[in-house]
């Protein structure tokens, strides 16, 4: 199976503009997500999926400098269209999708669910189903056929924008699975959406990055404790 990793990113965040390039341990946030996806051994190509808005030129520049592929979609709110169009750039079987407000995403947890996805020949998988991971650790794994079907059948603008939510709301129609963390940490907020989030994230990276560039959820929780 050909497996790709895709980072959904844009510069125009309303609450924290330009957050994908905020520095963490002297590297931009998007670099950390790219590096963590690269650590998933099965991934062959990594993409940034963004829009044609001129503000996102810097994301294309970053992609070119880091040998990853940038796809830019004309309609910012047509998320399923944005992801389906990637199939026109590369022939793949499985996509791992991560949002660019999750710099702590754990490559080992992704690999764990990916192995299940491939073994069970699933359509969709996400650790969100278990609701045990901290906010900021969620990811989705989708078969390319499912993305194509969603692009073809979803006509409502809200469904096209929130197509992941649509899949999760209709999970009984698909072959899905999930993984759980060993204890419920869902009340913990480790995403990047506000200035306060960023200050916490900076402390985490300043402490842990020097020991291991791709530190995992266990190290983060130990540090917070």
N, C-alpha and C positions, 0 to 999 in steps of 0.2 A: 504494500500500500504506500502511495506517495502522500506524505503528511506535511502540511505547511502550518506555520504559525502566523497569526495576523493580529497586529496591534491597532485597535480603533483609536484614532487620535485627531485632535484639532486644537488650534491655538486660541479659539474664541470662547473659552470657558467663561461663563458669566460671573461666577463667584471668585475664581482665581485665574485670571487670564494668563495664558502662556505657561501654565503649570507643567506642561510636558517637558519644558526645558529648565525648570528650577533645579539648581545644583544640589546634589546629594553626594557627599564624600567626593566633591570636586568633579563629579560627572553629572550630565543632565539626566533627569528622571527617565526619559525615554531610553537612554543607553542601558540603564539597569534592567528594564523590562526586556529589551532586545537580548541582553546577555543571559538572562534567566531562561528565555525561550530557546536560545542556542544551546543551553545545557540539557534540554530535552533531547535525548540521543536519536529519537526517531525523526525529528524535524529536518527536512531537506532545504526548505526555503522560508525566509521570513519577509513579511510584508508590513508596510504601514498603509492602512486604509483611511484616507482623509478626503478632503473636498477640494474643489477648484478655487476656493476663496484664496485671494492673494496672500493673506496672513499665513497660510499654510505652506508657502514657498520654502520656509526654513525646514519643514519636515521632509520635503523632497531633497533639499541640500544635505540634510543629515543622512537620508537613505543612500544617496550617491556616495557619500564619504565612508559609509559603513557596509557597503556591498549588500544592501538589502533593497527590496523593490517597493516603490511608492506608487499606490494607485489613488487617483484623485477623481472623485465623483462630482457631477455637476449639481445634484440636488442634495443639500446637506441633510435633510430629514429622511431621505430614502435609504435607510440603512441596509435593508435586504438587497436593494438594487446595487448598492456599493459593494457588498460582499459577493453577490452573484457575479458581478463583472470581473472579479479576480479570476474566475474560471476561463475567461477569454485570454488571460495573460499566461496562465500555466495550467497544465492538465494535472489535477490532483484528485485524491480520494477523500481525504479527511482534513478538516480545518480545525485548528485550536485557536480560539478567539479570546483575547484579553483586552480589557479596557486600559487606557493609559492614565488611570488614576490609581493603579495598583502596583507600585514599585516593589512590593514585598512578595509578589506572586512566587510560589514555591514550585520549582521545577520537578522536585521529587513527587509532590502530590499530583501534578499534571501527569507525570509518567505512570503513576499508579492507576489513575482512572483511564488513561489512554490504553494501557494493557488490557483492562477490562473491556473497553470499547471495541478493540480489535478482536479479542477472544470471542465475545458474544455477538459480534457483527451488529452493533447498535446503529441507530439513526442519530441519536443525540445523547449526550451525557453532560452533567454539570454537578460540581460539588455543592451548588446552591440548593439542590433538592433536599439535602440532609439538614441544611440550616444549622450547622455546627461550627463552621469556620468563622473567624473574625471578618467583619466587613473590610473588604480590600484584598481578599484572597480568592474571590470567585473567578471562575473561567468556564468556558463552554467548549465542547467538542462536537462537531457537526459533520455528518457525511455530506459530500458535495451534492448528492442527489436530493437531499432534504432542502438545501439552500436553493437549488434550482426550482423545486416544487413550490417553495414559499414565494419566490420571486414571480412565478407564473400565476399562482392562485390568489395571493394577497393583493387586493385592490384598494382596501381602505387605507387612507394615509397614516392613521395611527398604528394599524397593524404592520404596515411596511416599516415604520420607524421603530416600533417596539417588537420586532419579529421574534426576538428571543423570548420575550414575555409571552407572545402568542403561542410559541412552541411549548413552553412550560405549562401554560394554561390548558393546552390540549394534549398533554403528554400521553394520555391513554390511546391516542391514535398512532403513536410511534413506539419503537423499541428504545427504551431509555434505561439509564442506571445512574448511580451516584456513589460517592464515598463519604464517610463521616470522619470527623476528627475524633480522637480518643476521649475528649470531653467537650462539652458544649461551650464554645467561646464566641458565640454569635453576638453577644452584647458588646464585644470589644470593637472599637472603631480604629481601623488601621488602613484607611483609604486616604486620598489626598483631594480634598474639596474646599478647604478653608485655610486661612493663615495659621490657625491653631493646629490643624492637621500637619501642616508643613513643619512647624517648630518641633513637633513630636517626631516626625519622620527624620528630620535632620539629626536629632539626638540618637536615634536608633542606628542610622548609617555611620555617624561619627564613631560610635562605640564598636560596632560589629564588622564593618566593612574591612577594616585593617587586618582582621584575623582571617576572614574568608569573604571573598567578593560575592559569593552566591550563598550567603547564610540563609538558613531555613526558618520555618515557623517555630521550631523548638527553641532555637537560639533567641528569637525575638521575644517569645513568651517568658523565657528564663530571665532575660534582661529586664523586661517590664516588671516581673515579680520582684 
